[in-house]
Amino acid sequence: MIFTVIRFLCVLTLTAALAAPIAAAMDKKEVEAIIRDWVKAHPQELTSSVKQFEAQQKVAAQEAAVKQALANRFTVPSDGSPSTGPANAPITLVEFTDFQCPYCARSVATISQVLRNHDGQIRMVSMQAPLPFHAKAPDAAKAAMAAEAQGKYWEYRETLMAKQNEWSQAADSKPNFIAYAKELGLDLKRFEKDLDNPGYAKRLASDRAVASALGVQGTPTFFINGAKIVGAQELGQFERVVAEVMKDKPGK
């Protein structure tokens, strides 16, 4: 495939430079030789053409994804989930996350920038969707819920993401969870007791059921006023969707 693309780009890029020689060389092998010689002599121009082509393809794919997301909105039941930002904000951004997922950790900075860019206009909601192959993610989610019980969900969430490699690679992550709670000034006795709260397992199951109903198959998955964005996408992808949903009429 790459060779087909390269040949196609060569023809487009080199038409003017090689028009006369190719016109004179009617034999296929002669034409191919002319192109090969030109490519060897001008590798940087070929590389530039390939990069330009790839960039154009990437933008086109992103635009198509945005259009599809906006055309197929979802209703996300998120009552009772931790949220930050104005309750009456025009935009609601719901994230289904897995604390052990490296892509979730990677997306933190991007989402933080989106919230800063639209301060006061976005309410962010966090829901849990720990993946089956991340064995420690459910316990991390329960630890975040225990921190939420003391009003520190978002701070604890940030700590879990920032120190993901630390606790996820520990033989026993519980001491790490307790240490993070101590760093945030939480009541440790209450925190440790809450880690075993049976209600947290039910809440995890509920969030997972919602995620499944919405077709969430991986993390992170975001819904911006119902428009679905899958994965740790670039800032521009989120901004495109935000710009479009800001055009929504009240009550839409």
N, C-alpha and C positions, 0 to 999 in steps of 0.2 A: 504493500500500500504506500509506504513512504517513498519508494522509488517512483511510483506512478505520480505522486504529488510533486516530487522534485522535478520530474520531467515536464509535468504540466507547468510548473512555475518557471522552469527554464525557458520554455517556449514563450510564455507571456512576457517574461522579463527581458529576453534577449531578441525579441522579434526585430526591433529596429537595428540592433547591432549585427545581426546575422542574416538579415533579409536578403541581401545580395548573394552571399556565399551559398545559402540554402537554395535560393532560386536557381543558381547555376548548377547545384549538385542535385540531380534528380534521383540518384541512387540512394536507397534507404540507408545503406551502410555509410555512405559518404555524409549524409545528414547527421547520423548519430555520432560520427567521428568529429564533425564540426562542433556539435554541442558538447561532447566530452572535452574537447580541447579548450573550449571557452570556459567551461566549469572549472577546469584545472587552473586556468589562468586568472579566474575571478571568483575564488571561493567565498570571499566576504560578501559579494553581491548576492550570491546564491543563498547564503545563510540569512541575510537580511530579508530576502523574499520569503523564505520559509517561516521566519519569525513573524513577519507581517501577516502571512496567511493564517498561522496558528492563532494570532491575536484576534484576527477577524472572526475566526471560527468560534473562539471562546466567547467573544461578545455576543455573537449570534445565539449561541447556546444559552447564555445567561438571560438574554432578552426573551427567548422562547420559554424558559423556565418561569420567569416572572409572569408572563402572560397566562401561562397555564395555571399558576398558583392563584392569580387574581380571578380567573374564570371559574375556578372550582374551590369555593370557600367552604370552610367547615365551621360548625358550631362546637366550641370546646367547653364542656362543662368543667369549670375550675373552682367552683365555690368551696371555700374552706382551705384552699391551698395558700401557702405563703405568697404575699405580693408586696411590691414596693412601688411607690409612685402614687399620684393622685387617683382616688377611686373613680373620679369622673373624667379621667383622661380620655381624649378622643381615640387613642390607640391602645389596644391591649396586646401585649406580646407574651405568649405562653411558651415556655421552654420545657420539653421533656428531656430529662437529663439522666446520666449515669455517672456517679461521682468517680468511678474507676476508668471511665472512658477518656483517653488522651485527647480526642477531638473535642470533647466537652470542655476540657481544661483550656484547649487552644482557643475556643470561641469566647472565653470570658472577656478578653481584652476588646474584641470586636463589639460584643454586645454592650460593654461598658461605654464604648465610644458612641454607639448609637443612642444610648440613654443620655449621654452628655450633649450630643448634637440636638436632641429634641427634649431638653429639660422641661419637665412639667407637662409634656404631651403624651408620655407613654407610661402605662402601668404594666410592670413586668410581673408575671406569675410563674412560679416554679413548681413543676410536677415531676414525679419520679418514674423512670422507666429503666431500672437496672437490667442490663442484658444478662442472659443465662450463663454466659461464659466468663462473667466478671463476678467471681464468688464473693468478693468482699464489698461489692457495691450495695447490697441490701443493708448490711450493718452500718455502712457509712451514711446511708439515707436515714436510718433510724437515729443515728447520732445527730444528724442535722435537725431531725424532728425534736429530739430532746433539747437541743439548743433553742429551737423555735419556742418551746414551752417557756423559756426564760427570756424571750424577746430578742434572741441573737441568731436567728436563722441565717440571715444574709451574711453576717460576719463569719459565721461558722462555715457556710458554704464556700466563701472565698478562701478560707484557710484550707479546707479539704481539697479544693482545686489547686491551690498554690503548692501544697505539700503532697500531691497525689503520689509521686514516686516513693515518698517516705512511708506512708501508711499502707499503701497497696503492696509493697514488697516485704513488709514486716511479717514474721511468722504469726504473730498475734497482733491485730490492729487495735484492739480495745485500749491498751495503754496509751497509744497515740491519740485516740479519740478523747480520752480523759485529759491528756496533756493539753490538747487544743482547747478544751473547755476551761481548763485552769488559766490558760493564757488570756482568755476572753473574760475572766472574772466570774464565771458561772458558779452556782452552788453545786459543788461536786457530788455531794451525797444525793441530791435530787437528780442530778444528771445521770449518775450511775443507775439509780433506781428506774429512771425513765427509759433507759436503754432497753429494758425488758418489758416495756409497756406493750401489752398484747394489741392495743389499738393501733399501734404503728404498723404492725404486720397487715392488719386489715386495710389501713390506708394505702400501703404499698400495693396491695392487691387491687384496690379500687383504681388507683392511678394507672396501673398496668392494664386494667380492663378498658379504661378510657383510651389509653394509647393504642391498644389493639383495635378498638372500634374505629379509630381515626386512621388506621393503616400505618401507624408508626412502626417501622421495622428496624430502625437504628437510631443512634444518638450522636449528637444532639439533633432534635427535630423541633422546629419553631413554627408557631402560628401567629401571624401578625394580622389582627382582625380577621382571623380565619384563613388567611392565605398561608399556605404551607411552604416552608423552606427546610430542606433536608441537608444536614451536615454543617461543618464549620466553614461556611462560605465567606467570601471576602466582604469587606465593609460595603462596597458598592452594590452588592446584591441586596443587602438589607435596605440600603438607602433607596434603591429603586422601588422596592415594595412599599416602604414607608411613604414615599412621595405619592404613590398611587392611592394608598388607603386614606391618606389625608384628604383626598378629594371626595371621600364618601359623604353622602348626605346624612344628617343626624337621624339616628334610628335605623340606618341600613344594616 
